[in-house]
């Protein structure tokens, strides 16, 4: 009798739920979107009930065709990272969730840098303190003592949803590391740091490894989800690290190129490693005994989608044969350069002329995000970490052209998977590990990760001179 696993991906704008069998085949899937509340450029919030309601809806939908619910052995969750939920004594949110896109804590992040230094945080937590950092946001709330005293627990998305599923407070290392309160060497909350900034460790959920069995669903939730009382909840992880597992990126030398809201590069490594110039962050993989180097183009697809909508290229047109044909015509002769540095509040097209059309603009944007990825790869190479096996996932991986552009610019083979839903798959693999269906990550990958094709770079490097020009222009535009 087949055994099934549920992977949930609670993302920034949608929840995806997929029912897999142990061979990695998708039995059923669901996707429900929800909004971001953007009050201004720095305040970006979300309703935590949206995550819960879409999870319940999705699990009910994907499991409805399984008559014997005992065949669904376990579920686990991949989540957006660095999004905070403040809970009162009644275990309910005191406010909307503060998302990772929120940058309201610039003053507090600057104060922390002045008090401790960036090196202090980076060498302990693997990340620099910035305006998005959960720690900085917590210190902002500490300046409002009446409100802060009402806080019973501070959670991120994973431990919030685990509590709603099981009634237990459990977090995981990959999400803990995104909080700037987690000590990578100790693999736990940093008690010394928390004492220094005046945060009670008990306000945070205990840490357990990803893939650990937390227990069964609570009886009320089990009925609401329509699952068996024996279905296990397995500790999940940060979405990019879950996606790395779901893409089979588990060994040093592997590299995930995740093309979502942010474009993210993730490289597993066997031991802790800190970039002395603090350009590449380090976290904890959901694969046992692996750290993960991570670098992000934080608003890659946001910028791409914004400009794309302005020039009248709809999302579904990106896979249209005519669009692909028009872009292919321009690949070897397009001298237009796009600089997507909107996170520094600057961006530009360089090289516009009277013959420039929307396809030139589209191609320049596609190349720009590949150039940004190449810049990250160059840093990794200079750090003696030179990943060769690149797995590309996300929206860009669905295009016939973008992976070819990436392969040619990166000068490496680019692998595309049969199923692009790597974060859900990674969560389901954790469910399989925690429930004993798989012995280890290698067995889980062998069973559940399937490659579709490998795209090799063309022999001639047509992008070398363009990339040199791109880097030079990038330095200029960042100062504007």
N, C-alpha and C positions, 0 to 999 in steps of 0.2 A: 504493500500500500504506500503510495507516494506521501512524502512529508513536505509540508509547505512552510515557508518563512515569509514574514512581512517586513519590508523595509519602508520606513517613513522618512521623507526628506522635508523637514519644516524650514522652508527657505525664507528669503527676504520678501518675496511677493506672492508666494504660492506654497501649498503643501501638496507633495506628490506621495502617493501610497501605491506600492506595487506588491503583489503576491507572486512569489517565485516558488518553483520546485527546487530540489537540491541540485539539479543540473543547470540552474541558472536561467531556465526558460520562464518567460513572463506568462503567468496564468491570467491575471487581470490587473488593471491599473486605473488610477484615478488622479486627477489634478484639479485643485480648486484654488483660485486666486483670491487675494485680499489686498486692501489698499495700504499705502503708507500715508501717514498724516504729516505733511510737510508745512509747518507754520512759517518758516523762513529758511534761508540757506543753511542755517546751523541747527535747526530744531526739527528732528525727524523721529516721529513716534509711531507706535502700532498698538492695536488692541490685542492683548494676550488671548482673549476668548476666540479670536479668529484662528489662531494656531490650533486650539483645542477643538473647536467646532469642525474645522476642516479635517482634522485627524480622525475624529469620530465618524464623520460622513465618509471619508475615504476608506477606512477599515471596513465599515459596513458594506460599502459598495464592492470592494475587491473580494470579500469573503462570502458574498451572498450565494455564489454558485457551489460552494463546498458544503455538501450535505452533512458530512461527518466533520464537525469543527475540531475534533481532537487531532485531526491531521495537520492543523496549523499549530506548529510546535512553539513558535516564539516570534516576537517582534522586537525591533530596535529602531532607534531614531538618529538620523543625521540632522544637525541643526545649524542655522546661522550662528556665527560666533560674536562675542562681545556685545550682545544685546542684553540689557538689564531689566529685571522685573523686581519691583519693591513690594513686599508683602507685609500686611499688618498682622496683628495677633489672630485675626479670624482666617488667616491663610489666603486672603484675597488681595489682589493688587490695590495699592494705594494710589496708583496713577497709571497712565498708559506706559507701555514698555518703551524704553529709551534705546533706539536701535544703534547698530554699529555705524550707521551713516551720520548720526547725530554728532555735532562738533561744538556743543555749547560750553565745553569745559576748557577752552583755550587758556584762560587766566589761571585755572588750577593746575593745568599741565605745566605751564611756565613756572609756577611757584614750586612745584615738585622738582623740576630740573634745577632751579636755583638752590633748593634745600639739599638735594642729594646728588645731582649730576645725572646726565643721560647714561654714562657708563655704569653707574650703580644699578640702575634698573635693567639695562641690557644684559649685564653679566649675571644677574640673578634670574630674570624672567624670560630672557631671549627676545624682548621687544623694547623699543624706545617708547618713552612716555610721549603721547601726542594728544590732540584735542578729542579724539575718538575714544581714548582709553577709559575703560570702566573705572579704574581706580580714581582717575581725575574727576569723573562724574560723581562718584561717591563722596569725595571730599567737597564737592560743590554743595551736596545736600547736607553735609555736616555743618555748613555755615548757616543752616536753618534748623536750629536745635529742636524746636517744637515739632517740626515735621520728622526730623531724623529719629527722635525718640519713639515715634510710632512704628518704625520699621522693625518687624520681627525677623525677617529673613530677606537676604538679597540673593536672587537667583539669576541664572542665564536660562536660555530656552530649554536646554536638555534637562536640567534638574527640575525646572518648573513642570514640564510635561511628564517626567517620571513620577513626580509627586501626584499629579492628577490621575495617573494610571494606577499607581500602587499605594499611595499614602506614605511613601518613604522619600527622604531627602538624600539624593545621591548625585554627585557631579562626576566629571571625568577629567583626566589630565589634559586632553587636547583643548577642551573648552576652558579649563582652569588657566592654562597658559596664556589665553587671550585676554585675561582679566588684568594683567600686570600685578597680580597679588600671589603668583604661583612661583615656587622655587624649583627650577628645572633639575638641579642636582639632587634635591631632596624628594622630588616627585610628589610634592604636597604644597599646601598653602604655606606661604612664607611668614612664619610667626614673628620673626624679628622685624620684617618690613611692616607687618600689620600693627605691631606694637608701636613702631616709630611714627606711624601716621594716625594712630588712635582708633583702629577698627577692630572690633571684637571678632575673633576667629569663629566663634559660635554662630555668628550671623550668616555664615557661609555653609553650604552643604558639604558633608564629608566627601572625600575623593575616593573613587574606586576605579580600577582600570577599565577601559573600554573592552567590551566582550564579557564582562562579569555578569553572572545571573543575579538580578535584583530580587526576583521572586515572582509571584503570580499577580495577576490583575486583582484589584479589589472587587468584591462581589457586585457592587453597584455598577462599576465600570464594565465588568465582564458582561453583564446583561445589556448595557448600553451599546457595547461594541458587537454584541452577538457572537462572542467567541467562547471557547471552552474555558472552564475554571482552571484547567491545567496549562493554559497558554502562558509561557514565561515572558517576562520583560527583561531584556538584556541591555546593559549599559551601552549607550551609543557614543557619539563623538561629534566633533566639529565637521561641518559639511565638506570642507576641502580635504581633510584627512580621511573621511569616509569615502570620498570620491577616489582618492588615491588607492585605497584598498579595493574598491569596486572596479577600478581600471587595471588591477594587477600590478600597481606600482608599489612594491613592497621591499625591493632590494636596493642597496647603494648602487648607483649607476643608472637607476631608473629615474624618469622625470614625468610628472603630470603637468600638462598644459590645459588648464581648466578655463574655458571661455564662457563665462556667465556674466552676471552684473558687473563683477570685477574679473579681469583676466589674472589668473593666479598660477604661479609656478611652484610646484611642491617636489622636493627631492628628499627621499628617505636617506638617512645616514646611520651608521652603526653606533656612533658615540657622539656625545655632545660636542658642538663646535660653534665658536662665537666669531663672527666676522669682526675683525678689529676695527673696521671703519663703520660698523653698524648699518650696513646697507641691506643685508639679508637677515630676516628674523629667524628665530629657531623656536620650534614647538615640540609637541609630542605626538607621534603617529599613533593611530589606533591599532596598528600592527605591533605586536609585542616586541619589546627590546629595540625599538627604532625611534630615533628623533627625526624631526622633519624640518628642513630648511624651506622657508617660504618667502616669496616676494610677490607683490601684487601691483598691477596697474588698476588702482582702486575704482576708477570710474570708466574703465575701458568700453564696455558695451553701452553704458549710459550715454557717453559722448557719441559713440557710433550711431546709436538709435536716434539720438537727437538730430544729428546732421542728416542722417538718412531720411528722417521724416520731413525735414525742411526741403530736401531736393526731390521728394516725391517717390522714393523707392520704398515700397511696402515690404514688410518682413517676408511674406510668402514669395515675393519676387526674387529673393536671394537665391532660391533653388530653381528659378525659371531658366530654361535653356537659352532664351534670347538674351537675358541679362548676362549669363555666363559667356555666351558667344561675344557679346560686346566688350566684356572685360578682357577676355582672352586676346582680342584684337589689340588692346592697348598695353598689355603687360610689358612688351619689349620696347615700347616707344614713349611710355608715359613718364615725363620728367616732373610731374606735380608731386610735391611733398606736403603731407599733412602732419602737423604737430599737435598731438592730442593732450597737451599738458593742462587740462582744465582743472586738475586738482591744485595746481599752482595759480589758478585763476587766469591762465593765458593759453591761447591756442591759435593756430593760424594755418592757412593754406599758402604755400610758397610756390610760385611758378605758374600762376593763372595767366591765360592768354585768351584771345578772341575765339579760339577753337575749343576751349575747355567745355566739356558737357558733364552731365550728371554721372556718367559712367567713369569718367576720369576722376571725379571727386570720390566716388565709391571705391575705386581701386586704390586711390591714395590712402583712404582710411583703413582699408584692409591691410595694406602694406605697413602702415604706421604702427598698428598693434603688433605685427610680427617684428618690426624693428625694435619696439620697446622690449619684447620678449628676448630678442637677440642681445640687447644691452644687459639684461639680467644674466643670460648665459655667459657673457663675457666676464662678468663679475665672478660667477661661480668657477669659471675656468681659472681665473687669476687666484682663486682661493684653493686651487688644486682639487676642485670638485667639478668634474667635467662630464655631466650626464650624456649618455649616448642614446639610450632608449627613451624616446618621447612618445607618450600616449596623449592624444588630443581629444578632448571631450567638450561638450557644450554646443551652443548654437553654431559656432563657426565650423565645428567638425561635421555638421550636416551639409555644408556647402561642398560642391565638387572642386571649387577653385581655391578657397581659402587654405585648406591643408597643403595644396601644391605651393602656394605662395610661402607658407610657413616653412615647408621643407627646403625650398630654394634659398630663403633668407637665412634660416638657421644652419643650413648645410648639414642636415642630419635627416635620417629616416623619421617619418612621422606615421605612427600607427593609429588607425581608426577602429573603434570597436563596433561589433554588430549592434549592440544596444547602447545608446548614449546616456542612459540614466544611471550613471556611475555612483552617485551619492546614495540613491535608494538601494542599489545593488550592494554597496559597501555596508550599509546598515543591515541588510538581510544577511550578509556574510557574518557580521558580528552576532546576529541572532543565531546563526548556525553554529558558530564557535561556542557561544555561551550555553547553548542547549545540548552540546555534545554531538551534533550532527557532523561537524568537521573537527578534526584533531588539531589543526593548526591553519595559519593563513595560507600556507602553500597549498594545502589540500583544498581549501575553500576557493582559491584562485583557479586551480586546475579544473574544478567542477563548474564554476559559475562565470568565469571571465572568458569571453569568446572574441577573437580578433576578426575583423572583416577584411582589412587590406592594409598594406604598408606602402606609403608613398615615398619614393626616393628622390633626392634632389637631382636636378639636371646637372650634367657634367660641367657645363660652363656657368661660372658665377657671374650673373648679370647684375647683382645687387651690391657688389663690393664698394664701388665708388659712390653709389647712391646712399649707402649706409654711412659712409664717412661724412658726406654732406649733411645727412640727417642729424648726426650727432653734433656737428658744428652748429647747425641752425637751432637745435634743441637748447644748447647752452645760451644762445642769444635770446630766444623767446622766453625762457624762464626768468630772465631779468627784466622783461618788459612789464 
